[in-house]
C-alpha cells in the first residue's frame, strides 16, 4: 500500500524554489535567479508535488500556470518563507553588523560596479554574508514589496509613500556608438543628427528605458527604435558591430570605453544626469548590517562609484 503524501517532509529549499517558479511562471527564469540548472529546479518541484500529492503547475501550450493546489501552496509558502526571514533578521540583529546578513537587490545596470561596493563594505566588517540579487526594475520592486529584500538600489524611486529613497551617487547616461561611427569624434552633435540613427534599447519598464524616454521627451526627440534587448551585454555587442547606437548608463560601458570598443557621442545636452538611490520600506525594521550599509553608501558611494567606473562627464557648455 502506497504511503499517503506528507507535507511535513517538504523542505524550505523546495518552498523557495517553488515560490520563485510561481513568481516568474517560468522554470528557466527561476533557474537563472536561483543560480541553478533548469533540471535541478524541476526536480525540486517534483519532490514538492510528491509531498503535496497534487500537481502545482500545469503547462498549456508554451505557458506555465499555477493549479488551484499551486495557488494555495503559494500563499502558505510565502508565509513560511517570511517567518524564516524574520527569524534570520532577529538573529542578525542580535549579532550586530559583524556576522550579519546583508540582503540587497539591485537593477541590472548596477551589475557593473555594485559588487565592488559590497566587497569594499565587507572588507571592513568581518563575517558579513551577502544575499545579492540582480534583476530588472520590475522584479527588484517586487522583491521590495514582498519584503524579500531589505534594501534595493535603483535609479528612479518607486512612486507612493510606502518607501524611503535616498540618492547616493550620480549616474551619467550617454549616447554610445562604435568607434568608427560617422559622428564619433564630432563636437557638439545636435539631437536632430540622431534622427536617422537606429537605436538599440532596453525593454519597456526597465530603468534605463524609462530614463531614455524621459530624456528624449524633454528634448522633443523621437528615436528610431530598431531593437529592444533585455541584456546590456547584447546591446553593447550590437553597437560595437555597427548595428546602431544606444542610450546607456556610462557605468555599464567603462571597460569598453577604456579598450576603445565603444565611444561616447558628444551629443548636445548630454550626458543626462540621474541618481542612484538606496531604497527600503518605510516601516521596515532594518537589521544593523543594512543600516550600516545604507550609511556607507550615503557617505562614500559617490566617490567609490566614480573610482570604480572611471568616468567623469565633461562639464556642460553654457548656452
LUMROSE-769709 format. One record per residue (C-alpha): residue in one letter; residue number from 0; y, x, z. Coordinates in steps of 0.25 Angstrom, whole numbers, plus 2048, in hexadecimal, padded with zeros to 3 digits. Each point is the difference from the previous one (the first is absolute). Layout:
% residues N
   mimi   tidren     y     x     z
      A      NUM     Y     X     Z
...
% end
This chain:
% residues 319
   mimi   tidren     y     x     z
      X        0   800   800   800
      X        1   80D   806   7FC
      X        2   80A   802   80B
      X        3   80D   7F8   800
      X        4   80D   807   7FC
      X        5   807   806   80C
      X        6   80F   802   7FF
      X        7   800   808   80D
      X        8   7FA   80B   7F8
      X        9   80C   801   7F7
      X       10   808   80D   801
      X       11   80F   802   801
      X       12   7FF   808   7F3
      X       13   7FA   7F5   7F9
      X       14   80B   7F6   804
      X       15   80B   80A   7FC
      X       16   7F9   802   7F2
      X       17   7FF   7F1   7FF
      X       18   80F   7FE   804
      X       19   804   80A   7F5
      X       20   7F8   7FA   7F5
      X       21   805   7F2   804
      X       22   80E   804   800
      X       23   7FF   806   7F2
      X       24   7F5   7F7   7FB
      X       25   7FC   80C   7F9
      X       26   7F4   80A   804
      X       27   807   80B   7F8
      X       28   80D   7FF   806
      X       29   7FA   7FF   80E
      X       30   7F8   80D   7FD
      X       31   80D   807   7FC
      X       32   807   7FC   80C
      X       33   7F5   804   809
      X       34   7FC   80D   7F9
      X       35   7F2   7FB   7FE
      X       36   7F8   7FF   7F3
      X       37   7FE   7F2   7FB
      X       38   7F1   800   802
      X       39   803   803   80F
      X       40   809   7F4   801
      X       41   7F6   7F7   7FA
      X       42   7F5   805   80A
      X       43   809   7FD   80C
      X       44   803   7F2   7FB
      X       45   7F1   7FD   7FD
      X       46   7FD   805   80E
      X       47   80A   7F6   806
      X       48   7FC   7F5   7F7
      X       49   7F1   802   805
      X       50   806   7FF   80F
      X       51   807   7F4   7FC
      X       52   7F5   7F9   7F9
      X       53   80A   7FB   7F5
      X       54   807   806   7F4
      X       55   80E   804   803
      X       56   805   802   7F1
      X       57   7FD   7FA   7F3
      X       58   802   805   7F2
      X       59   806   7F7   7F6
      X       60   802   807   7F3
      X       61   807   80D   803
      X       62   807   7FA   80C
      X       63   7FB   801   80F
      X       64   802   7F5   809
      X       65   7FD   7FD   80F
      X       66   7F5   7F6   803
      X       67   803   7F6   80B
      X       68   7F8   809   809
      X       69   808   80B   7FC
      X       70   80D   7F9   803
      X       71   7FB   7FD   80E
      X       72   7FB   80F   802
      X       73   80E   805   7FB
      X       74   807   7F8   80B
      X       75   7F7   806   80B
      X       76   7FF   80E   7FA
      X       77   80F   801   801
      X       78   801   7FB   80E
      X       79   7F5   80A   804
      X       80   806   80C   7F9
      X       81   80E   7FD   806
      X       82   7F9   800   80E
      X       83   7FB   80D   7FE
      X       84   80D   805   7FA
      X       85   807   7FB   80D
      X       86   7F6   807   808
      X       87   803   80D   7F9
      X       88   80F   7FF   801
      X       89   7FE   7FD   80F
      X       90   7F8   80D   802
      X       91   809   808   7F7
      X       92   80C   7FB   809
      X       93   7F9   806   80C
      X       94   7FE   80D   7F9
      X       95   80F   801   7FB
      X       96   804   808   7F4
      X       97   7F6   80B   801
      X       98   7F2   7FB   7FC
      X       99   806   7F3   7FB
      X      100   7FC   7F9   7F3
      X      101   80B   7FF   7F5
      X      102   7FE   7F3   7F7
      X      103   809   800   7F5
      X      104   801   7FA   7F1
      X      105   809   806   7F5
      X      106   803   7FB   7F2
      X      107   7FA   809   7F5
      X      108   80D   807   7FC
      X      109   7FF   806   80E
      X      110   7F2   806   7FD
      X      111   807   80D   7FA
      X      112   807   804   80D
      X      113   7FC   7F7   80C
      X      114   7F3   807   804
      X      115   808   80D   802
      X      116   80A   7F9   809
      X      117   7F4   7FA   808
      X      118   7FA   80F   800
      X      119   80D   805   806
      X      120   800   7F6   80B
      X      121   7F1   802   803
      X      122   803   80F   801
      X      123   809   7FD   80C
      X      124   7F6   7F7   808
      X      125   7F2   804   803
      X      126   7F5   7F6   7FE
      X      127   808   7F6   7F8
      X      128   7F7   7F8   7F6
      X      129   805   7F9   7F4
      X      130   7FC   7F4   7F8
      X      131   809   801   7F4
      X      132   7FF   7F5   7F4
      X      133   807   802   7F3
      X      134   801   7F3   7F8
      X      135   80B   7F8   7F8
      X      136   80B   7F8   806
      X      137   7F9   7F3   801
      X      138   7F3   806   807
      X      139   809   808   80A
      X      140   808   7F4   804
      X      141   7F3   7F8   801
      X      142   7FB   80B   80A
      X      143   80D   7FE   808
      X      144   7FF   7F1   800
      X      145   7F1   800   804
      X      146   803   80B   80B
      X      147   7F6   809   7F9
      X      148   80A   80C   801
      X      149   80B   804   80B
      X      150   80A   806   7F6
      X      151   803   7FE   7F2
      X      152   808   809   7F6
      X      153   806   7F9   7F5
      X      154   80D   800   7F7
      X      155   805   7F2   801
      X      156   800   7FA   80E
      X      157   7F8   7F3   800
      X      158   808   7F3   800
      X      159   800   7F8   80D
      X      160   803   803   80F
      X      161   7F2   803   805
      X      162   801   80F   7FD
      X      163   809   80C   804
      X      164   803   809   7F4
      X      165   808   80D   802
      X      166   803   80A   7F5
      X      167   7FC   80E   802
      X      168   802   808   7F3
      X      169   806   7FE   7F2
      X      170   7F8   7FE   7F4
      X      171   806   803   7F2
      X      172   7FB   7F8   7F4
      X      173   801   806   7F2
      X      174   7FD   7FF   7F2
      X      175   7F5   80A   7FB
      X      176   7FC   804   7F3
      X      177   7F7   80B   7F9
      X      178   808   80E   7FF
      X      179   801   7FF   7F1
      X      180   806   7F2   800
      X      181   80C   7FF   7F7
      X      182   809   7FC   80D
      X      183   7FB   80C   808
      X      184   80B   809   803
      X      185   80B   7F7   7FC
      X      186   80B   7FE   80A
      X      187   805   7F2   804
      X      188   7F6   7F7   7F8
      X      189   806   7F2   800
      X      190   7F7   7F5   803
      X      191   801   7FA   7F2
      X      192   7F9   80C   7FB
      X      193   7F3   7FC   807
      X      194   800   7F2   7F9
      X      195   7F6   805   7F5
      X      196   7F7   808   80A
      X      197   7F2   7FB   804
      X      198   7FF   7FE   80F
      X      199   7F3   803   808
      X      200   802   7F9   80D
      X      201   7F9   7FC   80D
      X      202   7FA   7F2   802
      X      203   808   7F4   804
      X      204   802   7FF   80F
      X      205   7FF   80F   803
      X      206   80C   806   807
      X      207   803   809   7F4
      X      208   800   7F4   7F6
      X      209   809   7F8   809
      X      210   809   80C   802
      X      211   800   802   7F1
      X      212   803   7F1   7FD
      X      213   80C   800   80A
      X      214   806   80D   7FB
      X      215   7FF   7FB   7F1
      X      216   806   7F3   804
      X      217   80C   806   806
      X      218   802   808   7F3
      X      219   7FD   7F4   7F8
      X      220   7F5   808   7F9
      X      221   7F3   7F9   7FB
      X      222   7F6   80B   7FE
      X      223   7F5   7FF   7F4
      X      224   7F4   800   809
      X      225   7F4   806   7F8
      X      226   7F5   801   80B
      X      227   7FE   7FC   80E
      X      228   7F7   809   808
      X      229   7FD   800   80F
      X      230   7FD   80F   801
      X      231   80C   80A   802
      X      232   7F7   80B   7FA
      X      233   7FC   7F8   7F4
      X      234   80F   7FD   7FD
      X      235   804   80E   801
      X      236   7F4   804   7F7
      X      237   805   7F6   7F6
      X      238   80F   805   801
      X      239   7FB   80E   7FE
      X      240   7F8   7FC   7F4
      X      241   80D   7FB   7FA
      X      242   7FC   7F1   800
      X      243   80E   7FC   807
      X      244   809   802   80C
      X      245   7FF   7FB   80E
      X      246   808   7FC   80C
      X      247   7FA   808   80C
      X      248   803   805   80D
      X      249   803   80F   800
      X      250   7F7   801   80B
      X      251   7F4   7FD   7F7
      X      252   803   80B   7F6
      X      253   804   80C   807
      X      254   7F4   808   7FC
      X      255   801   7FC   7F1
      X      256   80F   804   801
      X      257   7FD   80E   806
      X      258   7F5   802   7F5
      X      259   809   7FB   7F5
      X      260   7F7   7F5   7FC
      X      261   80B   7F5   802
      X      262   80F   800   7FF
      X      263   80A   7F7   807
      X      264   80A   7FA   7F6
      X      265   80E   801   803
      X      266   803   7F1   7FF
      X      267   80D   7FB   804
      X      268   800   7FA   80E
      X      269   7F3   806   804
      X      270   7F9   804   809
      X      271   800   7F2   807
      X      272   7FF   803   80F
      X      273   7F7   7F7   808
      X      274   7FB   803   80E
      X      275   7F2   801   806
      X      276   7FE   7F7   80C
      X      277   7F7   800   80C
      X      278   7FC   7F2   804
      X      279   7F9   7F9   80B
      X      280   7FE   7F2   805
      X      281   80C   7FC   809
      X      282   7F7   7FC   80C
      X      283   7F6   80B   7FE
      X      284   7FC   808   80C
      X      285   800   80D   7F9
      X      286   7F7   80B   807
      X      287   807   80D   804
      X      288   7FB   807   7F4
      X      289   806   7F6   7F7
      X      290   80D   801   808
      X      291   800   80F   7FF
      X      292   7FD   800   7F1
      X      293   80B   7F6   7FD
      X      294   80A   809   808
      X      295   7FB   80C   7F9
      X      296   803   7F9   7F2
      X      297   80E   7FB   804
      X      298   804   80E   805
      X      299   7F9   80A   7F7
      X      300   7FB   7F7   7F4
      X      301   80B   802   7F6
      X      302   801   810   801
      X      303   7F1   801   800
      X      304   7FE   7F7   7F3
      X      305   80B   808   7F9
      X      306   7F9   80D   804
      X      307   7F2   7FB   7FB
      X      308   805   7FA   7F3
      X      309   80A   80A   7FD
      X      310   809   7F6   7F8
      X      311   80F   7FF   803
      X      312   807   7F7   7F7
      X      313   80D   804   7F9
      X      314   80D   7FA   806
      X      315   804   7F4   7F7
      X      316   80C   803   7F7
      X      317   80D   7F9   803
      X      318   804   7F5   7F6
% end
